């Protein structure tokens, strides 16, 4: 018997993979909507340019995969930071980085450390449906685990035991003043240690965020 029937039981088509696209270029919003318009396996649920809006969407409607542009807003690889923010809030979400950058190994590696599942270039658009499908089916990423382990080891080399203790206290919500009192150090000594850590990591955001990021990376464990 032909058609969508097997042994008398109708075969229900699989639900499409629900995708959220985060990119600050409205032309790409229109382009991807057209690209997936007739693809029954992928549903482009929403497009946004703002990471805060993306997190609100993720918190309110079912999404399977986030497609995240590497270059957001200020033309720096801020999408890599956004990947970490999304991964922290939604640790089981599959994130695919979408980029026009080529031969940028530092950005590529940092994206995987920050929780990306895969990384695809915009000029490889025809490969995107297969990558989305693999992500939705929880297939092993061809890069992810290996590069994440490599980058994590490099980050670990930046820390000594005392640094881990300091970051763990910061991640737990303690102020530098409280840490100084707990460790019987001067506030100035703690500030200098924090400053050295920030320089070592090339960190521009708040120290508390660095501590939280190191916790996310699993670097504060024994």
C-alpha positions in Angstrom: 0.0 0.0 0.0 1.4 3.4 -0.9 1.1 6.7 0.9 1.8 7.5 4.5 0.3 4.3 5.8 2.2 1.3 7.3 0.2 -1.8 8.4 -2.9 0.3 8.6 -1.4 2.9 10.9 -1.1 6.5 9.6 2.5 7.8 9.7 2.6 11.2 11.3 5.3 13.5 9.9 8.0 14.5 12.4 7.5 17.9 14.0 9.8 20.5 12.4 12.8 21.8 14.4 12.0 25.1 15.9 14.7 27.7 15.4 15.3 31.1 16.9 17.6 33.3 14.7 19.6 36.1 16.5 21.3 38.5 14.0 21.4 42.3 13.8 21.1 42.4 10.0 17.4 42.6 9.0 18.4 41.4 5.5 19.4 38.1 6.9 16.1 37.9 8.8 14.3 38.2 5.5 16.7 35.9 3.7 16.5 33.0 6.2 12.7 33.3 6.3 12.6 32.8 2.5 15.3 30.1 2.7 13.3 28.0 5.1 9.8 28.9 3.7 9.3 25.6 1.9 11.4 23.4 4.2 9.0 21.1 6.3 11.8 20.1 8.6 12.7 23.5 9.9 10.4 26.2 11.4 12.0 29.6 11.8 9.9 30.6 14.8 11.4 34.1 15.4 14.2 36.5 14.4 15.7 39.1 16.7 18.7 41.4 16.9 18.8 41.6 20.7 20.2 39.0 23.1 17.8 40.1 25.8 14.8 39.6 23.5 16.2 36.2 22.5 16.3 35.1 26.2 12.8 36.3 26.6 11.7 34.2 23.7 13.5 31.2 24.9 11.8 31.6 28.3 8.3 31.8 26.8 8.0 29.5 23.8 9.5 26.1 22.8 12.7 26.4 20.8 15.0 23.6 19.8 18.0 25.4 18.3 19.4 28.9 18.5 21.1 30.2 15.4 23.4 33.0 16.6 25.4 35.5 14.6 29.0 35.9 15.8 29.0 39.7 15.0 26.3 41.5 16.9 25.8 45.3 17.3 29.2 46.8 17.7 30.9 44.6 15.0 32.9 42.6 17.5 32.5 38.9 18.2 29.9 39.7 20.8 27.8 36.8 19.7 30.4 34.6 21.3 29.7 36.3 24.7 25.9 36.0 23.9 26.4 32.2 23.4 27.8 32.0 27.0 24.9 34.0 28.4 22.3 31.8 26.6 24.1 28.6 27.6 24.2 29.8 31.2 20.5 30.5 31.3 19.4 27.5 29.1 22.2 24.9 29.5 20.5 22.2 27.3 19.8 24.6 24.4 21.7 23.8 21.1 23.5 26.9 19.8 24.8 27.1 16.3 27.1 30.0 15.6 26.5 31.7 12.2 29.4 33.7 10.8 30.9 35.5 7.9 34.3 35.5 9.7 36.7 33.0 8.2 40.1 31.8 9.5 39.5 33.3 13.0 40.5 30.4 15.2 40.4 32.4 18.4 36.7 33.3 17.9 35.9 29.8 16.6 37.5 28.1 19.7 36.0 30.5 22.2 32.5 29.9 20.8 32.8 26.2 21.5 34.1 26.9 25.0 31.0 29.1 25.6 28.6 26.3 24.8 28.2 26.4 21.0 27.2 23.0 19.5 28.4 23.9 16.0 29.7 26.7 13.8 28.7 27.4 10.2 29.8 30.1 7.8 27.2 32.2 6.1 28.6 31.3 2.7 27.8 27.6 3.5 24.1 28.4 3.9 23.1 25.2 2.0 24.6 23.1 4.8 22.5 24.8 7.5 19.4 22.5 7.4 21.6 19.4 7.9 23.5 21.1 10.8 20.2 22.1 12.4 18.8 18.6 12.1 21.9 17.1 13.7 21.7 19.6 16.6 18.0 18.8 17.2 18.8 15.0 17.1 21.6 15.5 19.7 24.2 14.0 17.4 27.8 14.4 18.4 29.3 17.6 17.1 32.3 17.0 14.8 34.2 19.8 16.6 32.6 20.7 19.8 33.8 18.3 22.5 37.4 18.2 21.3 37.8 22.0 20.9 35.9 22.6 24.2 38.4 20.4 26.0 41.4 22.0 24.3 40.2 25.5 25.2 39.3 24.6 28.7 42.8 23.2 29.3 44.3 26.5 28.1 42.0 28.5 30.3 42.9 26.3 33.3 46.5 27.0 32.8 45.8 30.7 33.6 44.6 29.8 37.1 46.4 28.9 40.3 44.6 27.4 43.3 44.3 30.7 45.0 42.8 32.2 41.9 40.1 29.5 41.8 39.3 30.1 45.5 38.9 33.8 44.8 36.7 33.3 41.8 34.6 30.8 43.6 33.9 33.3 46.3 33.0 36.0 43.7 30.7 33.5 41.9 29.0 32.8 45.3 28.2 36.5 45.5 30.8 37.8 47.9 32.2 41.3 47.5 35.9 42.0 47.3 35.6 43.7 50.7 34.1 40.5 52.2 36.7 38.3 50.6 39.5 40.4 52.0 38.0 40.0 55.5 37.5 36.2 55.0 41.1 35.7 53.7 42.7 38.1 56.2 44.0 40.3 53.4 43.8 43.9 52.6 41.2 45.1 50.1 44.1 46.5 48.0 45.6 43.0 47.9 42.4 41.5 46.7 41.9 44.2 44.1 45.4 43.6 42.7 44.7 39.8 42.4 41.4 40.6 40.6 43.2 43.0 38.3 45.8 40.4 37.4 43.1 37.9 36.6 41.2 40.3 34.4 44.4 41.0 32.4 45.3 37.3 32.1 41.9 36.6 30.6 41.7 39.8 28.6 38.3 40.4 30.3 36.4 43.6 29.7 33.1 42.8 31.5 32.5 42.7 35.3 34.6 40.6 37.6 31.5 38.9 38.8 30.7 37.8 35.3 34.3 36.4 34.9 33.8 34.4 38.0 30.4 33.1 36.8 31.9 32.3 33.4 34.7 30.3 35.0 32.1 28.5 37.0 30.1 27.7 33.8 33.3 26.4 32.2 33.8 24.0 35.2 37.1 25.6 36.2 36.3 26.3 39.8 36.1 22.6 40.8 38.9 21.0 42.7 
